[in-house]
Amino acid sequence: MTEFRRRIREEGWVRALKIGILHAESILFDLRHGTDTFRRVPLRKLCINSEPRSRAAPYDASPVWPLRHLLRKFGVSGSDVFVDFGCGKGRALLVAAGFPFRRVVGIEFSEELCRIARMNVHRFRTKSCVAPIEILCGDASKVPILGDWSILYFFNPFDGVVMEQVLENVAASLSKTPRAIRVLYYNPIQREVLDRSRFLRLCSAVWVMGREFLLYESVGL
């Protein structure tokens, strides 16, 4: 209750209520599926070396309904591959798996969070889970960008230095395997990095339940 009052003071009734609804939905999501995705994890509690830690963001789960709503609007096809950079415990992967992607991929540099994410995938129980899920444990700036990855998702996973390197890797992949990609960026703290990218253009900024998502599409290199 104290946290809710603080949010009302700082953000107003409407936004505080929306945040409260999304938090309740997150808790129900875990209860329904037997997963552990809601609880935040500070960086200090992760066993990772100092350099990646300094460039990463704490784990926080993606909101269920806003992400599901936007993926519905995307018009996902069976040839699309969804990739979550900094997937944490895998909440976004579980939501995306309800869509007809060819597959869903998560990249996470914390071995602890990778273990939790894999456990969540194993426990995830829903008849609407139609896409296979794969989790890659490694530094997002060093993971090769495969030629069929088409929808890239970021929930403020790391700083601008890592984001720039990831985008350079994406550009190299597009040069090698030309294709259309879309980037969905939630809580776009590093948006200036994407805005100055030579192969992306901002298509729209969408607010869903008080949460901002930016949608970028690829342009010719």
N, C-alpha and C positions, 0 to 999 in steps of 0.2 A: 504493500500500500504506500509506503514511503517513496519508493521508486516511481510509482504512478503519479503521486502528487508532484514530485520533482519534474517529471515530464510535462505535466499540465502547466506548471509555472514557466518552464523554459520553451515549450513548443505549442502550447495552447490545447484546448479540449479536443478539437477535431483530430489533429495529428496524434495526440497521445492515445486517443481511442483507437485509431487505425493501428498504431504500434501494438497496443494491447491485444487487439483481435489477431494480428499476425503472430504474436507470441503464443497466444492460446492455441492457434492452429498448429504451430510448430510442436507444442507439447502433445497435442492430440495425434499428430502424425507419428511421433515416436511410440506412443501408447498403442496405436492401431497396428503398427508394423513390427513392434518389438525391437526398434532400432535405438541408437544413441547418437543423435545428431544435434540436439538442441543446445546442450551445454557449451558455453564458450571455453576456449583454452588459451590462456595467456602464453606468450612466447617463452617467458621465463620457466614455464613448466615442461617445455619440450627439450629433449636431449639432442641438441643440434649445435654445430660449431658456431663461433661468433660471427663469421662473415655472412652466411646465409641468414642468420637470426637478425642481423642489423638491417637487412633489406626486405624482410618479410613482414606480413601483418598478422595479428592474432587471428585464430580461427573463430569465425562467426558463421552461422548457418544461413544459407540463402532462403528467402521467404518462399513458402510453397505456392500460394495462390498467384502472386504476381508473376513468378517464373512460368508456371503452368499456363497462365493466361497469354503471355507473350509467345510461348512456343506454339500455342494454338494458332495465333495470328501469323506465325512464320510460314505456315504451310509446309511442314516437314515432309520430306519424301524418303523412300526406302533407300536412296543412295546417299543420304546425308549422314555424316558422322559428327556427333556432338562431343566437344572436348572442353573440359573444365580445368583451367589452369589454376592450381592451388586448390584442389578439390576438398582438402581437409577431411572431414568425416564422411563425405560423400552425399550430402543431402541433395545437391543439384543433380547428381548422377541418378539418384533414385527417382526424382521427379521426371528427368528426361527419359528414363527407361520406360515410361508410360506412353511414349510416342514411337512411331514406326521408324526410328533411326536404324541404319545398318548396324551401328554399334555406338556405345557410349563410352568415352574414355576420360579418366581422371588422372591428373598429374599432381603429385604431392611430394615435397622434399622431406617431410618428417616421417620417419619410419613408424613412429608411434601412431600418428594419424592414419597412415596407410593401413596399419593393422586394424584399427577401429573401422575404417571405411570398408575393408574387405569383410569384416565381421558383419557390418550393416548390410552389405550386399547379400551375404549368406542368409541373414535373418529376414530380409525384406520379403514380405508375404503379400502379394496382390496379384489378382488375375490379370490386371491391366499392364503388368510388367512385360513388355514385348521385345525390348532391345537388350542384347547382351551387354554386360558391363565389364570393362577392363580398367584396372588401376595400375599406373606406372609410378614407381617410387624413384624420384630423382629430381635434380635441379631443373626447373622449367626452362632456364636459359640454355641448357645443354641437351635437352631432349629433342631428337630429330622430329621435324614436322612432316608427317606422312602425307602422301599425295592425295588421299581421299578425305582428309579432315576438312570440313566445310562450314561448321558452325562453332565458333570459338567463344567461350564464355569466361568472363573475368569478374570476380567479385572482389575488387581491390586487393589482390593477393600479395602484391609486392611493390617496391618503390619504382621510380622512373628509370633507374639504371637497368634493372632486370627487365622491365617492360620494353625498353628500347631493344635489348638483345633478343627478346622473344619475337618482336615484330620484324627484326632483321632476319631471323630464322624463317619466319612466315614468308617474307618477301623472297628469300632464296628458294623456298619450296614452290612458290607460285611461278618463279622463273623456270624451274625445272619441270613442274607439272601445272601448266596454266589451267585455272578453274575459277569458278565464282565462290567466294567465301563471304560469310557474314560474321560480324563480331558483335556480341551482346555484352555490354559493359555496365555492371551494376555498381552503384556508389562510385562514380567515376572521378576519383581523386587525381588520377594521373591522365586525365583526358587530353591535356595539351600534347602528350607524347603521341597519342593516336591522331589528334587533329593535324599534326605536322607530318604525318606519315605520307610517303609518296604514293602508296598503293591503296589507301583507304579514304573513303569520303563519308562524312556524317549524313545519314539519311533522316534520322528522327531522334528526338528526345521524348521519352514516354514516362509519364508518372502514373504508377499503379499503387493504390493504397498508400500514397505518400512516399513511395520509393521511386528514385530516378533510375531509368535505364536508358543508355545510349545505344543506338543501332547503327553500325557502320557496314558498308558494303565495299567489296574490292573493286578497283579500277585497273585499267591496263598499266603495266610497268613500262 
